[in-house]
Amino acid sequence: MSKKKKAAIRRRQAKQRSFQVRYPHYVACRPEEILRELGAQRTSELEKIYRAPLQKADLELEKLLRAGRFTVVDSAHPEGRTWTMDEYLASWNEDLAQDARRNHEEPDFMDAAELMEILHHNHAVGALWLTGDLTFHRS
């Protein structure tokens, strides 16, 4: 094997280890653990969103959302902000209302279940990541 190929392999492995340290929950999760934690119906609903076997991070995200208290790091809060589900939902609905006013439309408000589905979808498409300390990072 050439030196270039060996160096590329080492870089890829180092990058993979770095990712695993920052995001340790992105590993396979035993189906029986998911079923025990979420039940068959919710597991099925999440599998439809993720379109793949659920990972430990998917389960941890659901548990945080159910607990109703979580920390989000995003452009508005680069140091992170801890929210309750009610506060986060109110913020989302206020953003929706502002968008509706700008577009001269009637506001369409969402409930907590709809927000949870949006957050899971954002997680599924990589717009939200769950770090090792169980903080959401939104891009």
C-alpha positions as CSV (number, residue, x, y, z in Angstrom):
1,M,0.0,0.0,0.0
2,S,1.3,3.4,-0.9
3,K,2.2,6.1,1.7
4,K,-0.5,8.3,0.4
5,K,-3.2,5.6,0.8
6,K,-1.9,4.8,4.3
7,A,-2.0,8.5,5.3
8,A,-5.5,8.9,3.9
9,I,-6.7,5.9,5.9
10,R,-5.1,7.3,9.1
11,R,-6.8,10.7,8.6
12,R,-10.2,9.0,8.0
13,Q,-9.8,6.9,11.2
14,A,-8.7,10.0,13.2
15,K,-11.7,11.9,11.9
16,Q,-14.0,9.0,12.8
17,R,-12.6,8.7,16.3
18,S,-13.0,12.5,16.8
19,F,-16.6,12.3,15.6
20,Q,-17.3,9.3,18.0
21,V,-15.9,11.3,21.0
22,R,-18.0,14.4,20.3
23,Y,-21.1,12.4,19.3
24,P,-20.9,9.1,21.1
25,H,-24.6,8.3,20.8
26,Y,-24.5,7.7,17.1
27,V,-24.2,4.0,17.4
28,A,-26.6,1.1,16.8
29,C,-29.2,0.5,19.5
30,R,-30.7,-2.8,20.3
31,P,-34.3,-3.0,19.1
32,E,-35.5,-4.5,22.4
33,E,-34.1,-1.5,24.2
34,I,-36.0,0.9,22.0
35,L,-39.2,-1.0,22.3
36,R,-38.8,-1.2,26.1
37,E,-38.2,2.6,26.3
38,L,-40.7,3.9,23.7
39,G,-43.2,1.1,23.1
40,A,-44.1,-0.4,19.7
41,Q,-46.2,2.4,18.4
42,R,-43.7,5.2,19.1
43,T,-40.9,3.1,17.8
44,S,-42.8,2.5,14.6
45,E,-43.5,6.3,14.2
46,L,-39.8,7.1,14.7
47,E,-38.7,4.5,12.2
48,K,-40.9,6.1,9.6
49,I,-39.3,9.4,10.2
50,Y,-35.7,8.1,10.2
51,R,-36.3,5.5,7.5
52,A,-33.6,3.4,9.1
53,P,-33.0,1.4,12.2
54,L,-32.9,3.8,15.2
55,Q,-29.7,4.7,16.8
56,K,-29.0,5.4,20.4
57,A,-29.0,9.2,19.6
58,D,-32.6,8.9,18.2
59,L,-33.7,7.3,21.5
60,E,-31.8,9.8,23.6
61,L,-33.4,12.7,21.7
62,E,-36.9,11.2,22.3
63,K,-36.2,10.8,26.0
64,L,-35.0,14.4,26.3
65,L,-38.0,15.7,24.5
66,R,-40.3,13.7,26.7
67,A,-38.5,14.9,29.8
68,G,-39.3,18.5,28.6
69,R,-36.0,20.1,29.4
70,F,-33.0,20.4,27.1
71,T,-30.2,22.6,26.0
72,V,-29.9,24.0,22.4
73,V,-26.8,25.5,20.8
74,D,-27.5,27.4,17.7
75,S,-26.6,30.7,16.0
76,A,-28.9,32.7,18.4
77,H,-27.4,31.0,21.5
78,P,-23.8,29.9,20.7
79,E,-23.1,29.3,24.4
80,G,-26.3,27.2,24.6
81,R,-29.6,27.9,26.2
82,T,-31.6,25.5,28.4
83,W,-35.3,25.4,27.5
84,T,-38.4,23.7,28.7
85,M,-40.6,22.2,26.0
86,D,-43.3,24.9,26.8
87,E,-40.7,27.7,26.3
88,Y,-39.3,26.2,23.1
89,L,-42.8,25.6,21.7
90,A,-43.8,29.2,22.6
91,S,-40.6,30.5,20.8
92,W,-41.4,28.4,17.7
93,N,-45.0,29.6,17.6
94,E,-43.9,33.2,18.0
95,D,-41.5,32.7,15.0
96,L,-44.4,31.2,13.0
97,A,-46.7,34.1,14.0
98,Q,-44.0,36.7,12.9
99,D,-43.6,34.9,9.5
100,A,-47.4,34.9,9.1
101,R,-47.6,38.6,9.8
102,R,-44.8,39.4,7.3
103,N,-46.6,37.3,4.7
104,H,-50.1,38.7,5.6
105,E,-51.4,35.3,6.5
106,E,-53.2,33.8,9.4
107,P,-50.7,32.2,11.9
108,D,-50.7,28.5,12.1
109,F,-49.6,27.3,15.6
110,M,-48.2,23.9,16.4
111,D,-48.5,21.7,19.5
112,A,-45.7,19.9,21.4
113,A,-46.3,16.6,19.4
114,E,-45.8,18.5,16.1
115,L,-42.7,20.2,17.4
116,M,-41.2,16.9,18.5
117,E,-41.8,15.4,15.0
118,I,-40.1,18.4,13.4
119,L,-37.1,18.0,15.8
120,H,-36.8,14.3,15.0
121,H,-37.0,15.1,11.2
122,N,-34.3,17.7,11.6
123,H,-32.2,15.1,13.4
124,A,-32.8,12.6,10.7
125,V,-31.6,14.9,8.0
126,G,-28.6,16.1,9.9
127,A,-29.8,19.7,10.8
128,L,-29.7,18.8,14.5
129,W,-27.0,16.8,16.3
130,L,-26.9,15.4,19.8
131,T,-23.5,15.7,21.5
132,G,-22.1,13.4,24.3
133,D,-23.5,15.8,27.0
134,L,-27.0,15.5,25.4
135,T,-27.0,19.0,24.0
136,F,-28.7,19.8,20.7
137,H,-26.6,21.5,18.1
138,R,-28.7,23.1,15.4
139,S,-27.1,24.1,12.1
